[in-house]
Amino acid sequence: AREIQPGAVRFVLTADDNRERILRAVAQSHQFIAKPIKIETLRMQISNSLALRTVLTDDKLHARISQIRTLPTLPSIYNQLVAEMQSETASMQKVANLIKQDVSITAKLLQMTNSAFFGVSTRVENPLQAANMLGMDTVKSLVLTAGVFSQFDDPGLPGFSIESIYNHSLAVGTSARHYANAFGLGRKQAEDALMAGMLHDIGKLVMMTNFREELSQSIQIAEQQKIPMHAAEKQVLGVSHCEIGAHLLSLWGLSDLILEAVTLHDTPAKSTCPMVNILASVHIANAFDHDQNLPDRDPKFTHADTEYLTKLGLAGQLPYLRTLAGTAK
């Protein structure tokens, strides 16, 4: 299907529990859906995927992307890791040996694993320990994140830094996985929520490198007009870091659910068919982390879109979800 109709959106709908076949299928699909599933839920997921295609093929977005000198590349070790995990002879030791080949990614992986966000009880000293304690799926997400962040140098832009985006992304990713588990989304979506949360601001890294002047203007407009950064970026560039990041991740073949969460993490109400899914998990995690960093914050205020969350039946759960965010750190 991918070769005959490469522009088609590919869904895999299955009740198969064979790990090897599942991993092969995931690699070929935009969305992997486990049976049983309600027909209305399937219809909503298809609608959201089609709407996402409209955003990612927008002329303004492509005009901006064409101005970027060099886009970050998918770390080669990530592809090797995915291939190893799909192998019949996959093992923690083989995964660890692959990771150890890249010294900088290994160092970043261990830094993330030993951070308070993952709450490991003993210090992790090597990739094998990390894989055994966190699982291969989590390690795969951490390797991708480490590989992405290692490709950027901090340009020294006032109000922005690679380190602040990295810390925020790690907080959002780990909290988003907590929410996905709390919502009963299943292991695969929980791991995708972790990856989406950790990569949701990758567009900011691209803008810091390629649109520094426009980003500075956006910061000034956001402060002067008291509007969110993504809205200020739209005024200046015509697109926001959300769409730029999602476009990049789409080139890397990440799933539609991850792309949707990255595209709409600041504007979830734009979702064609709002659902309790990865987008909801990442949006809440992102909003709560921004809430925590506000000086003299009104405890009743939140960056979360309460109207959107009300439609999902989650607005009344915000106090409970906020306590979950604390357990993720």
Phi, psi and chi 1 to 4 in degrees:
 res  aa     phi    psi   chi1   chi2   chi3   chi4
   1 ALA       -  -39.6      -      -      -      -
   2 ARG   -64.7  -38.2 -174.4  179.5   66.9  176.8
   3 GLU   -76.5  -39.6  -66.9  172.3   -0.1      -
   4 ILE   -75.6  -39.4  -65.2  170.6      -      -
   5 GLN  -135.4   73.0 -161.2   65.4 -104.3      -
   6 PRO   -62.4  -22.5   21.5  -32.6      -      -
   7 GLY   -83.3   -7.3      -      -      -      -
   8 ALA   -75.7  150.4      -      -      -      -
   9 VAL   -86.2  122.6 -175.9      -      -      -
  10 ARG  -102.8  118.4  -63.0 -178.7  -63.5  -81.8
  11 PHE  -107.9  137.2  -75.0   74.4      -      -
  12 VAL  -111.6  119.0  172.3      -      -      -
  13 LEU  -117.6  114.4 -178.9   63.8      -      -
  14 THR  -153.2  156.1  179.6      -      -      -
  15 ALA  -108.3    6.3      -      -      -      -
  16 ASP   -66.1  135.8 -164.7  -20.4      -      -
  17 ASP  -114.3   15.4   60.2   -1.3      -      -
  18 ASN   -77.0  116.3 -179.5  -77.7      -      -
  19 ARG   -59.9  -42.4 -174.6  176.4 -176.1  -85.7
  20 GLU   -64.1  -45.5 -179.2 -169.1  -10.7      -
  21 ARG   -66.5  -37.8  -76.2 -163.5  -66.7  -93.5
  22 ILE   -61.6  -46.0  -72.4  173.1      -      -
  23 LEU   -63.1  -38.7  -73.8  170.8      -      -
  24 ARG   -65.3  -41.0  -75.9 -155.0  -54.4  -93.2
  25 ALA   -67.9  -41.5      -      -      -      -
  26 VAL   -58.8  -38.6  166.2      -      -      -
  27 ALA   -65.8  -22.5      -      -      -      -
  28 GLN  -101.2   -3.8  -53.6  -62.6  -27.5      -
  29 SER  -117.6  158.6   65.4      -      -      -
  30 HIS   -84.5  -33.0  -65.8  100.8      -      -
  31 GLN  -140.5  137.3  -79.0 -156.9   46.6      -
  32 PHE  -113.7  121.0 -179.0   88.2      -      -
  33 ILE  -124.0  125.2  -58.0  170.8      -      -
  34 ALA   -88.0  137.5      -      -      -      -
  35 LYS   -80.0  155.5  -68.4 -178.9 -179.9  178.5
  36 PRO   -78.7  155.2   30.4  -35.5      -      -
  37 ILE  -144.6  140.7 -176.1  173.0      -      -
  38 LYS   -71.3  141.7  -65.6  179.7  179.5  178.4
  39 ILE   -60.5  -33.6 -170.4   63.9      -      -
  40 GLU   -67.7  -37.1 -176.8   56.6   33.3      -
  41 THR   -65.3  -42.5  -58.2      -      -      -
  42 LEU   -62.3  -42.3  178.1   59.6      -      -
  43 ARG   -61.0  -41.7 -175.1 -179.7  -67.0  115.2
  44 MET   -66.1  -39.9  -68.1  167.5   73.6      -
  45 GLN   -66.2  -38.7  -68.5 -166.2    5.2      -
  46 ILE   -65.1  -42.6  -67.4  172.4      -      -
  47 SER   -61.6  -42.7  -65.2      -      -      -
  48 ASN   -65.1  -36.8  -77.4  -20.3      -      -
  49 SER   -65.8  -41.6  -75.8      -      -      -
  50 LEU   -66.5  -39.7  -65.1  176.4      -      -
  51 ALA   -65.2  -36.5      -      -      -      -
  52 LEU   -63.0  -39.1 -176.7   62.2      -      -
  53 ARG   -59.5  -38.0  -70.1  -66.4  172.2  -69.2
  54 THR   -62.4  -41.8  -58.6      -      -      -
  55 VAL   -65.9  -45.5  173.1      -      -      -
  56 LEU   -75.4  -11.5  -64.5  179.9      -      -
  57 THR  -107.9   13.0   56.3      -      -      -
  58 ASP   -61.7  138.1  179.7   75.9      -      -
  59 ASP   -61.9  -40.4  -70.8  -19.3      -      -
  60 LYS   -62.7  -40.8  -71.4 -177.7 -179.9  178.0
  61 LEU   -63.1  -46.4  175.5   59.7      -      -
  62 HIS   -66.8  -33.2  -79.9  -94.9      -      -
  63 ALA   -63.6  -41.0      -      -      -      -
  64 ARG   -71.2  -41.9  -72.9  -59.9  178.3 -175.6
  65 ILE   -60.6  -36.5  -66.2  -64.6      -      -
  66 SER   -65.7  -19.9   67.2      -      -      -
  67 GLN   -83.9  -11.7  -63.6  175.9   -8.0      -
  68 ILE   -76.7  127.0  -64.3  176.1      -      -
  69 ARG   -66.9  -53.3  -64.3 -177.8  -61.4  -83.7
  70 THR  -141.3  123.2   54.4      -      -      -
  71 LEU   -84.7  147.5  -79.5  168.3      -      -
  72 PRO   -60.9  150.0   20.4  -31.3      -      -
  73 THR  -104.3  156.4   56.5      -      -      -
  74 LEU   -68.1  122.3 -174.4   64.1      -      -
  75 PRO   -55.3  131.6  -23.2   33.6      -      -
  76 SER   -60.7  -33.3   59.2      -      -      -
  77 ILE   -64.6  -27.1 -168.6  173.9      -      -
  78 TYR   -66.7  -46.6  176.3   78.8      -      -
  79 ASN   -61.3  -39.8  -75.3  -33.8      -      -
  80 GLN   -64.0  -37.5  -64.8  173.7   46.1      -
  81 LEU   -66.1  -44.4 -152.8   55.8      -      -
  82 VAL   -62.2  -43.2  171.0      -      -      -
  83 ALA   -62.5  -40.9      -      -      -      -
  84 GLU   -64.9  -41.1  175.0   57.4   38.1      -
  85 MET   -66.3  -24.3  -70.3  173.4   64.6      -
  86 GLN   -86.0   -9.9  -67.3  171.0    1.0      -
  87 SER   -73.8  149.6  166.4      -      -      -
  88 GLU   -66.8  -23.2  -67.7 -178.0   15.8      -
  89 THR  -106.1   23.6   58.6      -      -      -
  90 ALA   -58.8  141.6      -      -      -      -
  91 SER  -150.7  157.6   69.8      -      -      -
  92 MET   -59.1  -39.5  -64.9  -70.7 -168.5      -
  93 GLN   -64.1  -42.5 -175.0   63.1   63.0      -
  94 LYS   -65.6  -40.9  -70.6 -178.8  178.8  179.7
  95 VAL   -60.4  -45.8  166.3      -      -      -
  96 ALA   -62.9  -40.4      -      -      -      -
  97 ASN   -63.7  -37.9  -70.2  -19.1      -      -
  98 LEU   -62.6  -47.3  -86.8  175.3      -      -
  99 ILE   -62.6  -39.8  -64.0  170.8      -      -
 100 LYS   -63.6  -16.6  -75.4 -167.7  -67.5 -173.2
 101 GLN   -68.1  -22.9  -66.6  174.1   19.3      -
 102 ASP  -110.9  107.2 -168.5  -54.4      -      -
 103 VAL   -65.5  -43.4  176.0      -      -      -
 104 SER   -67.7  -40.4   63.2      -      -      -
 105 ILE   -67.9  -38.5  -74.1 -178.1      -      -
 106 THR   -59.7  -45.1  -63.9      -      -      -
 107 ALA   -62.6  -43.4      -      -      -      -
 108 LYS   -68.1  -38.6 -159.8   68.9  173.6  175.5
 109 LEU   -60.0  -46.2  169.0   67.7      -      -
 110 LEU   -67.6  -36.1  -64.4  178.9      -      -
 111 GLN   -61.5  -44.7  179.8 -169.6   30.7      -
 112 MET   -66.0  -44.5  -72.5 -171.7  -80.1      -
 113 THR   -61.8  -37.8  -56.2      -      -      -
 114 ASN   -85.9   -1.7  -73.1  -53.2      -      -
 115 SER   -71.4  164.3   70.0      -      -      -
 116 ALA   -64.5  -20.1      -      -      -      -
 117 PHE   -62.7  -32.4  -64.1  104.9      -      -
 118 PHE   -98.8  -11.6  -73.3   95.6      -      -
 119 GLY    58.2   35.1      -      -      -      -
 120 VAL   -71.4  143.0  -66.2      -      -      -
 121 SER   -81.2  -26.0   55.0      -      -      -
 122 THR  -125.2  153.7   57.0      -      -      -
 123 ARG   -67.8  131.5 -178.2  163.8 -176.8   80.1
 124 VAL   -90.6  124.8  176.9      -      -      -
 125 GLU  -105.4  -15.6  -57.6  -71.9   -9.9      -
 126 ASN  -153.0  164.3   56.5   65.7      -      -
 127 PRO   -59.4  -32.7  -27.1   37.1      -      -
 128 LEU   -64.0  -44.1  179.9   58.4      -      -
 129 GLN   -58.9  -43.5  -89.0 -174.6  -74.1      -
 130 ALA   -60.9  -45.2      -      -      -      -
 131 ALA   -64.4  -40.4      -      -      -      -
 132 ASN   -68.3  -36.8  -78.7  -38.9      -      -
 133 MET   -82.6  -37.6  -65.3 -172.4   74.1      -
 134 LEU  -102.6  -21.4  -59.4  179.2      -      -
 135 GLY    94.9  153.9      -      -      -      -
 136 MET   -67.7  -35.8  -74.7 -163.4  -75.7      -
 137 ASP   -63.6  -43.6  -72.6  -38.1      -      -
 138 THR   -65.5  -43.5  -63.4      -      -      -
 139 VAL   -60.9  -38.2  165.6      -      -      -
 140 LYS   -59.0  -44.5  179.4 -176.8   70.6  172.4
 141 SER   -63.9  -40.0  -64.5      -      -      -
 142 LEU   -68.3  -37.2  -63.2 -175.5      -      -
 143 VAL   -64.5  -43.0  164.4      -      -      -
 144 LEU   -62.1  -46.0  177.9   54.5      -      -
 145 THR   -61.5  -45.8  -58.0      -      -      -
 146 ALA   -61.6  -42.0      -      -      -      -
 147 GLY   -65.7  -36.6      -      -      -      -
 148 VAL   -68.5  -51.4  167.1      -      -      -
 149 PHE   -65.4  -28.1  -85.0   86.5      -      -
 150 SER   -70.6  -13.1   67.2      -      -      -
 151 GLN   -87.5   -2.9  -64.4 -179.7   50.5      -
 152 PHE  -116.1  141.4  -67.7   91.9      -      -
 153 ASP  -106.3  142.2  -65.4  -41.2      -      -
 154 ASP   -70.4  120.1 -156.6  -42.8      -      -
 155 PRO   -81.8   -1.0   31.1  -34.5      -      -
 156 GLY    70.7   37.0      -      -      -      -
 157 LEU   -83.2  124.3 -173.2   65.5      -      -
 158 PRO   -56.2  131.3  -25.1   35.2      -      -
 159 GLY    90.7   -9.1      -      -      -      -
 160 PHE  -137.4  145.5  -89.0   82.3      -      -
 161 SER  -154.3  151.3   71.2      -      -      -
 162 ILE   -58.7  -41.1  -60.8  -70.1      -      -
 163 GLU   -64.5  -41.2 -170.0   66.6   20.1      -
 164 SER   -67.6  -39.1   64.6      -      -      -
 165 ILE   -66.7  -40.3  -65.5  174.6      -      -
 166 TYR   -61.6  -48.5  165.3   75.7      -      -
 167 ASN   -63.6  -42.3  -71.5  -28.9      -      -
 168 HIS   -62.9  -43.3  168.1   67.1      -      -
 169 SER   -64.3  -39.4  -61.3      -      -      -
 170 LEU   -66.5  -39.7 -163.4   54.3      -      -
 171 ALA   -64.3  -44.0      -      -      -      -
 172 VAL   -66.8  -42.5  171.7      -      -      -
 173 GLY   -62.0  -47.8      -      -      -      -
 174 THR   -68.3  -38.0   49.1      -      -      -
 175 SER   -68.2  -40.1  -68.9      -      -      -
 176 ALA   -60.8  -37.4      -      -      -      -
 177 ARG   -66.6  -38.4 -176.8  170.0   63.2  170.0
 178 HIS   -58.7  -45.7  -87.3 -101.3      -      -
 179 TYR   -65.8  -42.0  -62.8  141.9      -      -
 180 ALA   -59.9  -41.2      -      -      -      -
 181 ASN   -65.7  -41.7  -77.7  -38.3      -      -
 182 ALA   -63.6  -32.9      -      -      -      -
 183 PHE   -81.8   -4.0  -62.5  150.5      -      -
 184 GLY    71.7   34.3      -      -      -      -
 185 LEU   -79.6  -10.7  -63.4 -177.5      -      -
 186 GLY    95.9  161.4      -      -      -      -
 187 ARG   -62.4  -45.3  178.5 -179.4  170.6 -176.5
 188 LYS   -60.5  -46.5  175.5   67.5  172.6   64.6
 189 GLN   -70.2  -31.2  -73.1 -159.1   46.7      -
 190 ALA   -64.5  -41.9      -      -      -      -
 191 GLU   -68.6  -36.1  -68.7  -59.9  -27.6      -
 192 ASP   -66.5  -34.3  -78.4   -7.6      -      -
 193 ALA   -64.4  -39.3      -      -      -      -
 194 LEU   -60.0  -48.3  171.7   67.9      -      -
 195 MET   -65.4  -44.1 -177.2  176.5  -71.9      -
 196 ALA   -61.8  -40.8      -      -      -      -
 197 GLY   -66.1  -40.0      -      -      -      -
 198 MET   -72.8  -22.9  -69.4 -165.4  -62.7      -
 199 LEU  -109.3    5.8  -62.7  175.2      -      -
 200 HIS   -64.6  -25.1   77.3  -73.6      -      -
 201 ASP  -107.2   21.0  -88.5  -13.0      -      -
 202 ILE   -60.5  -28.5 -172.8  174.9      -      -
 203 GLY   -62.5  -30.5      -      -      -      -
 204 LYS   -66.2  -37.8  -73.7 -175.9  178.2  178.4
 205 LEU   -63.4  -42.6  -59.1  178.2      -      -
 206 VAL   -63.1  -41.6  175.1      -      -      -
 207 MET   -67.3  -38.8  -71.4 -178.3   69.0      -
 208 MET   -59.9  -33.0  -72.6  171.8   66.5      -
 209 THR   -86.8  -38.7  -55.0      -      -      -
 210 ASN  -110.4  -20.6  -64.0  -82.5      -      -
 211 PHE  -132.0   50.9  -60.6  113.4      -      -
 212 ARG   -61.4  -45.8  178.9  170.1  174.8  167.7
 213 GLU   -63.1  -44.3 -176.0  177.1  -25.3      -
 214 GLU   -65.3  -35.7  -68.8   88.2  -17.0      -
 215 LEU   -66.7  -39.8 -174.1   56.1      -      -
 216 SER   -61.6  -43.0  -65.3      -      -      -
 217 GLN   -61.5  -40.5  -67.0  175.8   26.2      -
 218 SER   -64.2  -40.2  -60.3      -      -      -
 219 ILE   -61.5  -44.0  -66.2  171.5      -      -
 220 GLN   -63.6  -44.4  -67.9  176.8    0.3      -
 221 ILE   -63.8  -42.7  -69.9  172.8      -      -
 222 ALA   -60.5  -40.9      -      -      -      -
 223 GLU   -71.1  -43.5  -68.8  175.6   -9.8      -
 224 GLN   -69.5  -42.0  -68.2  168.1   -0.7      -
 225 GLN   -94.5   -2.5  -61.1 -177.5   14.6      -
 226 LYS    55.7   48.5  -53.5  -62.0 -178.7 -174.7
 227 ILE  -121.6  160.4   60.2  174.9      -      -
 228 PRO   -63.9  155.5  -19.0   30.6      -      -
 229 MET   -59.9  -40.5  -94.2  -61.0  -65.9      -
 230 HIS   -62.8  -33.3   64.9   86.5      -      -
 231 ALA   -71.4  -38.7      -      -      -      -
 232 ALA   -65.9  -40.1      -      -      -      -
 233 GLU   -61.7  -38.7  -68.8  162.5   -0.7      -
 234 LYS   -61.6  -40.5  -77.6  -91.0 -167.5  179.5
 235 GLN   -62.0  -40.5  -74.8 -170.8   31.4      -
 236 VAL   -84.9  -46.9  176.1      -      -      -
 237 LEU  -101.3  -21.5  -80.8  164.5      -      -
 238 GLY    89.1  -13.5      -      -      -      -
 239 VAL  -140.5  164.7  -64.4      -      -      -
 240 SER  -112.4  172.1   72.7      -      -      -
 241 HIS   -61.6  -26.0   69.2  -83.3      -      -
 242 CYS   -61.9  -49.3  -48.4      -      -      -
 243 GLU   -71.2  -37.7  -68.4  128.2    0.1      -
 244 ILE   -61.9  -44.6  -69.3  174.4      -      -
 245 GLY   -63.8  -43.0      -      -      -      -
 246 ALA   -64.8  -38.2      -      -      -      -
 247 HIS   -60.9  -45.3  176.1   84.8      -      -
 248 LEU   -59.9  -47.0  172.9   60.2      -      -
 249 LEU   -67.0  -29.1  -62.2 -178.5      -      -
 250 SER   -66.8  -33.7   72.8      -      -      -
 251 LEU   -65.8  -26.5  -61.4  178.6      -      -
 252 TRP   -88.1   -1.0  -66.7   -8.8      -      -
 253 GLY    78.5   21.9      -      -      -      -
 254 LEU   -72.3  158.9  -61.7 -168.4      -      -
 255 SER   -66.3  156.1   77.4      -      -      -
 256 ASP   -59.3  -35.3  -84.1    8.8      -      -
 257 LEU   -64.8  -36.8  -68.1  175.4      -      -
 258 ILE   -69.4  -44.3  -67.6  175.8      -      -
 259 LEU   -61.9  -40.9  -61.2 -177.0      -      -
 260 GLU   -62.6  -42.6 -179.1 -170.4   33.3      -
 261 ALA   -64.5  -39.7      -      -      -      -
 262 VAL   -69.5  -43.3  172.2      -      -      -
 263 THR   -64.1  -40.8  -54.6      -      -      -
 264 LEU  -114.1   16.0  -58.4  177.7      -      -
 265 HIS   -61.6  -27.0   67.8  -95.4      -      -
 266 ASP   -93.5  -20.4  -77.2  -31.8      -      -
 267 THR  -132.6   59.7   55.7      -      -      -
 268 PRO   -64.1  -22.6   26.9  -37.0      -      -
 269 ALA   -64.7  -15.4      -      -      -      -
 270 LYS   -78.5   -5.5  -70.4 -175.9  178.4  179.4
 271 SER   -61.9  132.0  175.0      -      -      -
 272 THR   -60.5  -42.9  -55.3      -      -      -
 273 CYS  -131.9   88.4  -60.3      -      -      -
 274 PRO   -56.1  132.8  -23.2   34.1      -      -
 275 MET  -140.8  158.6  -54.5  168.0   60.7      -
 276 VAL   -79.7   98.2  178.0      -      -      -
 277 ASN  -147.1 -158.3   58.3    4.8      -      -
 278 ILE   -62.8  -40.7  -66.5  173.3      -      -
 279 LEU   -56.1  -47.3  169.2   58.1      -      -
 280 ALA   -60.4  -42.2      -      -      -      -
 281 SER   -63.1  -46.6  -57.3      -      -      -
 282 VAL   -69.3  -40.8  172.6      -      -      -
 283 HIS   -59.6  -47.2  170.8   67.4      -      -
 284 ILE   -64.2  -45.2  -64.9  170.1      -      -
 285 ALA   -61.3  -43.2      -      -      -      -
 286 ASN   -64.8  -45.0 -179.2   55.7      -      -
 287 ALA   -62.8  -45.2      -      -      -      -
 288 PHE   -65.8  -37.1  -77.8  177.2      -      -
 289 ASP   -68.1  -37.5 -165.7   63.3      -      -
 290 HIS   -65.7  -38.0  -77.7  -51.3      -      -
 291 ASP   -57.8  -44.2  -70.4  -10.6      -      -
 292 GLN   -63.7  -25.9  -74.3 -170.6  -21.1      -
 293 ASN   -93.1    4.7  -66.1  -40.4      -      -
 294 LEU   -80.8  129.9  -79.6  177.1      -      -
 295 PRO   -73.1  138.2   24.8  -32.1      -      -
 296 ASP    51.4   46.7  -57.1  -39.9      -      -
 297 ARG   -71.8  137.0 -178.3  177.7   69.0   86.4
 298 ASP   -69.4  119.8  179.7   -9.9      -      -
 299 PRO   -59.7  -19.2   19.2  -30.9      -      -
 300 LYS   -84.1  -13.9  -66.0 -178.8 -180.0  179.2
 301 PHE   -84.5  145.5  173.0   80.5      -      -
 302 THR  -148.6  147.6  178.8      -      -      -
 303 HIS   -76.4  -10.2  -75.1   88.2      -      -
 304 ALA   -67.2  145.4      -      -      -      -
 305 ASP   -80.6   95.2 -174.2  -27.0      -      -
 306 THR   -68.2  -29.8   51.7      -      -      -
 307 GLU   -65.7  -43.5 -174.6  174.9  -20.4      -
 308 TYR   -62.8  -44.6  158.6   77.3      -      -
 309 LEU   -68.2  -29.6  -64.6  176.7      -      -
 310 THR   -64.1  -40.7  -62.2      -      -      -
 311 LYS   -61.0  -31.6  -71.5 -178.7 -179.3  178.7
 312 LEU   -86.5   -5.7  -61.2 -177.9      -      -
 313 GLY    77.1   22.8      -      -      -      -
 314 LEU  -108.6  -10.0  -63.4  175.8      -      -
 315 ALA   -58.3  -38.8      -      -      -      -
 316 GLY   -71.4  -13.4      -      -      -      -
 317 GLN   -95.4    2.1  -61.8 -179.2   35.4      -
 318 LEU   -57.0  -43.4  -73.2 -177.9      -      -
 319 PRO   -58.7  -42.5  -25.8   36.6      -      -
 320 TYR   -66.0  -43.2  163.9   67.9      -      -
 321 LEU   -64.6  -32.3  -66.3  173.1      -      -
 322 ARG   -66.8  -33.7 -159.1  177.4  -72.3  -79.4
 323 THR   -69.1  -33.4   62.9      -      -      -
 324 LEU   -63.2  -36.8  -88.1 -173.1      -      -
 325 ALA   -59.8  -35.4      -      -      -      -
 326 GLY   -66.0  -34.6      -      -      -      -
 327 THR   -75.5  -13.7   64.9      -      -      -
 328 ALA   -85.6    1.3      -      -      -      -
 329 LYS  -124.8      -  -60.5  176.8 -177.5  179.7
